Amino acid sequence: MTTASTHTALEDAQGLVFGAVMCAFGVLILTGAGLVTGQTAGLAVLIAYITGYSFGVVFFVVNIPFYALAWWRLGAAFTVKTFLSVALISAVSLVIEDLVQVDPAHPAVAAILFGLIAGAGLLAIFRHRASLGGVGIVAFDLQERLGWRAGWVQLAFDLVLFAVALLVLDPDLVLWSLLGAAVLNAILAINHRRDRYIGT
């Protein structure tokens, strides 16, 4: 295996923009079906459902406390890229509802599409040494230091969040949401491998 190369600034920019847009589109599909996801995004979705505030605003605010950990454990470059990624997904989420209409035929379809689309988005963001904040920062740190797969770390957190979601949402919707999270995290666990890909 050759030594991993670094991405150029332009490559990082396109990767983070692509990832943020894909994740925002995934959340649009998710919330259009009344589902929830895990990690910090799931927390933001639940808060948005309960309070009526937009996901984009809540997601941006909820992530603020995690930047100190990112700076301390993962460095300035990771923190700046993560902040920009979170800001991008928040901004895109605020405008995408007016640009794209999504009406999933069944919650299972929405869950699977969310998992595939957001999984691809998160994979791109992780590959460019950033995250979408919150639990993603913790998961990325654990993968870098201990070799734990980021997808499995996030899935463990998701299970706790879904237990809380049962108090807010219909149990059937929470079960379909679990399917979406499983798809997303399986994509990350299988594909986000530092020992297999260069330029990560």
C-alpha positions in Angstrom: 0.0 0.0 0.0 1.4 3.4 -1.0 1.4 6.3 1.4 -1.9 8.2 1.2 -1.7 11.5 -0.6 -3.4 14.7 0.5 -6.2 16.3 -1.3 -5.8 19.7 -2.9 -7.9 22.6 -1.6 -10.1 22.4 -4.7 -10.6 18.7 -4.2 -11.5 19.3 -0.5 -14.0 22.0 -1.5 -15.8 19.9 -4.1 -15.9 16.9 -1.7 -17.3 18.9 1.2 -19.9 20.7 -1.0 -20.9 17.4 -2.6 -21.2 15.7 0.8 -23.1 18.5 2.4 -25.6 18.8 -0.5 -26.2 15.0 -0.5 -26.7 15.0 3.2 -29.1 17.9 3.1 -31.1 16.1 0.3 -31.1 12.9 2.4 -32.5 14.8 5.4 -35.2 16.3 3.1 -36.3 12.8 2.2 -36.1 11.7 5.8 -38.2 14.5 7.3 -40.6 14.3 4.4 -41.6 10.9 5.6 -41.6 12.0 9.3 -38.6 9.8 10.1 -35.6 10.5 12.3 -32.0 9.6 12.1 -29.2 9.2 14.6 -26.1 11.2 15.5 -26.3 15.0 16.0 -28.5 15.3 12.9 -31.1 13.0 14.5 -31.0 15.1 17.6 -31.6 18.2 15.5 -34.4 16.5 13.6 -36.2 15.6 16.9 -35.8 19.2 18.2 -37.1 20.5 15.0 -40.1 18.3 15.1 -40.9 19.3 18.7 -40.2 23.0 18.5 -41.1 23.8 14.9 -37.7 25.4 14.3 -36.1 24.6 11.0 -33.6 21.7 10.9 -30.9 23.9 9.4 -30.9 26.3 12.3 -31.1 23.6 15.0 -28.4 21.5 13.4 -26.0 24.5 13.3 -26.6 25.4 16.9 -26.5 21.9 18.3 -23.0 21.4 16.8 -21.4 24.4 18.4 -20.2 22.6 21.6 -18.4 19.9 19.7 -15.9 22.2 17.9 -13.7 22.5 21.1 -13.3 18.7 21.1 -12.5 18.8 17.4 -9.9 21.5 17.8 -8.3 19.7 20.7 -8.3 16.2 19.4 -8.3 16.5 15.7 -6.7 19.9 14.9 -7.5 23.2 13.3 -7.8 21.9 9.7 -10.3 19.2 10.7 -12.3 21.7 12.8 -12.5 24.3 10.1 -13.5 21.8 7.5 -16.2 20.4 9.8 -17.5 23.9 10.6 -17.8 24.6 6.9 -19.5 21.3 6.3 -22.0 21.9 9.0 -22.6 25.5 7.8 -23.1 24.2 4.3 -25.7 21.5 5.2 -27.5 24.0 7.4 -27.7 26.6 4.6 -28.7 24.0 2.0 -31.3 22.6 4.3 -32.9 26.1 4.7 -33.4 26.5 0.9 -33.8 23.0 -0.5 -37.4 22.6 0.6 -38.3 25.4 -1.7 -36.4 23.9 -4.6 -37.2 20.2 -4.4 -40.4 18.4 -3.5 -40.2 14.9 -2.1 -43.2 12.6 -1.4 -42.0 9.1 -0.6 -44.5 6.3 -1.4 -43.6 4.5 1.8 -41.5 5.1 4.9 -39.3 2.1 3.9 -38.5 3.7 0.6 -37.6 7.0 2.3 -35.4 5.2 4.9 -33.4 3.3 2.3 -33.0 6.4 0.0 -31.9 8.5 3.0 -29.4 5.9 4.1 -27.9 5.6 0.6 -27.8 9.3 -0.2 -26.7 10.5 3.2 -24.2 7.6 3.5 -22.6 8.7 0.2 -22.5 12.3 1.4 -20.9 11.4 4.8 -18.4 9.2 3.1 -17.3 12.1 0.9 -17.0 14.3 3.9 -15.0 11.8 5.9 -12.7 11.1 3.0 -11.8 14.8 3.0 -10.9 14.7 6.7 -14.0 16.4 8.1 -17.3 15.4 9.6 -20.8 16.8 10.0 -20.0 17.6 13.6 -21.3 16.2 16.9 -21.1 12.4 17.2 -19.3 12.4 13.9 -16.4 14.2 15.5 -16.3 11.6 18.3 -16.6 8.7 15.8 -13.8 10.1 13.6 -11.5 10.6 16.6 -12.1 7.0 17.8 -11.5 5.6 14.3 -8.2 7.6 14.0 -6.9 6.7 17.4 -8.3 3.2 18.2 -9.3 1.9 14.7 -13.0 1.6 15.6 -15.1 1.8 12.5 -16.9 5.2 12.5 -20.1 3.6 11.2 -20.4 1.2 14.1 -19.7 3.9 16.7 -22.4 6.0 15.2 -24.8 3.1 15.0 -24.4 2.5 18.8 -25.3 6.2 19.5 -28.2 5.9 17.1 -29.8 3.1 19.1 -29.9 5.4 22.2 -31.3 8.2 20.2 -34.0 6.0 18.7 -35.0 4.9 22.2 -35.7 8.6 23.0 -37.5 9.0 19.6 -40.0 6.5 20.7 -41.3 9.1 23.2 -41.9 11.6 20.4 -42.7 9.6 17.2 -45.0 6.7 16.2 -43.1 3.5 16.9 -43.6 2.3 13.3 -41.8 5.4 12.1 -38.9 4.8 14.5 -38.5 1.3 13.2 -38.3 2.5 9.6 -35.9 5.1 10.8 -33.7 2.4 12.2 -33.6 0.8 8.8 -32.3 4.1 7.3 -29.6 4.5 10.0 -28.5 0.8 9.4 -28.1 1.4 5.7 -26.2 4.6 6.2 -23.8 3.2 8.9 -23.2 0.0 6.9 -22.1 2.1 4.0 -19.6 3.9 6.2 -18.4 0.8 8.0 -17.8 -1.0 4.7 -16.3 1.8 2.7 -14.5 4.2 5.1 -11.2 2.3 5.4 -7.9 4.1 5.7 -6.0 0.9 5.0 -7.8 0.4 1.7 -8.0 3.9 0.0 -5.4 6.5 -0.7 -6.1 10.2 -0.4 -8.3 10.0 2.6 
